[in-house]
Amino acid sequence: MFWKMLAVLVLASVVVPARASAAGDQPSVPYVPTPQAVVDRMLAMAKVTAQDYLIDLGSGDGRIVVTAAKKYGTRGFGVDLNPVRIDEANANARKHGVTDKVAFYQRNLFDTDLSQATVITMYLLPRVNLQLRPQLLELKPGTRLVSHDFDMGDWKADQYVRMDANDKFSGAGGDSDIYFWVVPAKVAGVWGSRLTPAGKAHAYEFSFEQKYQVISGTVRVNGRAVNIRNAKLNGAALSFEFTADLDGMPVKHEFRGRVDSDRIIGEAGLSGSRIAARVEWIAERAARVANMETID
Ligand SMILES: C[S@@+](CC[C@H](N)C(=O)[O-])C[C@H]1O[C@@H](n2cnc3c(N)ncnc32)[C@H](O)[C@@H]1O
């Protein structure tokens, strides 16, 4: 807690506007570099590879983007408002021989197109993370986000670690918190399916509620409702289970599929005393709830 307060105080020690405006942009966060050991851990948590495209928001001397390129062959770019930082980052990229993989732009992070990213890193401030959150939630499902020291309010992290960082704050030392999220697909609403195990068709209507990556809901099977259990949403990958009667006998249903906008495509496993089947599962969206931040 002490280190977290110190980090907020250090990072907020410059009076900055709530949001840097397009004209006459002011930094939303001052420069404090992430210790190299923390950079390494952030990239390991995100499992970055040469197939990824990484964007660091407020890239400072470029260490996160340069390390990802050097260690994993990851392409990407950083943005920073401060031209001195951009010069340092470009020099850093030259020094480590990764200028073919990375670029640095003097640009406001709020005006940056993030759609190319598969991984986004940040070391900003709690209120800046919250300002960014709506934009981050609109990114492609499966996009990974890693934040040094600061969370996203009630969007709970999928993974979190705390580590010692001896060289933090110009060598003063301290703890670093790392938060990791996967952007969830939008599944809230009503979806319809038909399954045909053993040649007989059954109608399913799924009603999902969603708060970020946390899913709950019910399913109506041939008109009777039961709660779904063990629902998991990791990016676009959705799985859940329930037990419902088919032809008067309880049948365990295990569903897994990938959400692609208004369709889910996957498979369902059904097991009961008279049935054991694995069938294709296609669900179509029947209705939609627009804003996942507001759904409890
Ligand atoms: C805490 S430092 C983090 C630097 C680097 N990402 C790291 O982890 O070592 C934050 C950086 O964000 C930059 N910055 C602050 N507000 C910004 C904005 N609105 N747009 C772009 N860069 C910004 C600052 O100039 C600073 O270099």
The ligand as an SDF file (V2000), in Angstrom:
LIG
                    3D

 27 29  0  0  0  0  0  0  0  0999 V2000
    5.3110    6.8320  -16.2210 C   0  0  0  0  0  0  0  0  0  0  0  0
    6.0550    7.1230  -17.7890 S   0  0  0  0  0  0  0  0  0  0  0  0
    6.1630    5.4890  -18.4500 C   0  0  0  0  0  0  0  0  0  0  0  0
    7.2270    5.3370  -19.5190 C   0  0  0  0  0  0  0  0  0  0  0  0
    7.3470    3.9270  -20.1170 C   0  0  0  0  0  0  0  0  0  0  0  0
    6.0820    3.4260  -20.6070 N   0  0  0  0  0  0  0  0  0  0  0  0
    7.8540    2.9750  -19.0870 C   0  0  0  0  0  0  0  0  0  0  0  0
    7.0390    2.1920  -18.5580 O   0  0  0  0  0  0  0  0  0  0  0  0
    9.0690    3.0040  -18.7960 O   0  0  0  0  0  0  0  0  0  0  0  0
    4.6910    7.8730  -18.6680 C   0  0  0  0  0  0  0  0  0  0  0  0
    5.0700    8.4820  -20.0120 C   0  0  0  0  0  0  0  0  0  0  0  0
    3.8560    8.8950  -20.6400 O   0  0  0  0  0  0  0  0  0  0  0  0
    4.0810   10.1020  -21.3470 C   0  0  0  0  0  0  0  0  0  0  0  0
    2.7590   10.7410  -21.4640 N   0  0  0  0  0  0  0  0  0  0  0  0
    2.0240   11.3270  -20.4970 C   0  0  0  0  0  0  0  0  0  0  0  0
    0.8470   11.7430  -20.9680 N   0  0  0  0  0  0  0  0  0  0  0  0
    0.8160   11.3890  -22.2740 C   0  0  0  0  0  0  0  0  0  0  0  0
   -0.1620   11.5380  -23.2990 C   0  0  0  0  0  0  0  0  0  0  0  0
   -1.3410   12.1230  -23.0730 N   0  0  0  0  0  0  0  0  0  0  0  0
    0.1210   11.0440  -24.5240 N   0  0  0  0  0  0  0  0  0  0  0  0
    1.3240   10.4480  -24.7820 C   0  0  0  0  0  0  0  0  0  0  0  0
    2.2890   10.2960  -23.8370 N   0  0  0  0  0  0  0  0  0  0  0  0
    2.0400   10.7600  -22.6030 C   0  0  0  0  0  0  0  0  0  0  0  0
    5.0660   10.8560  -20.4870 C   0  0  0  0  0  0  0  0  0  0  0  0
    5.7790   11.8160  -21.2610 O   0  0  0  0  0  0  0  0  0  0  0  0
    5.9510    9.7140  -19.9630 C   0  0  0  0  0  0  0  0  0  0  0  0
    7.0800    9.5220  -20.7910 O   0  0  0  0  0  0  0  0  0  0  0  0
  1  2  1  0
  2  3  1  0
  2 10  1  0
  3  4  1  0
  4  5  1  0
  5  6  1  0
  5  7  1  0
  7  8  2  0
  7  9  1  0
 10 11  1  0
 11 12  1  0
 11 26  1  0
 12 13  1  0
 13 14  1  0
 13 24  1  0
 14 15  1  0
 14 23  1  0
 15 16  2  0
 16 17  1  0
 17 18  1  0
 17 23  2  0
 18 19  1  0
 18 20  2  0
 20 21  1  0
 21 22  2  0
 22 23  1  0
 24 25  1  0
 24 26  1  0
 26 27  1  0
M  CHG  2   2   1   9  -1
M  END
$$$$
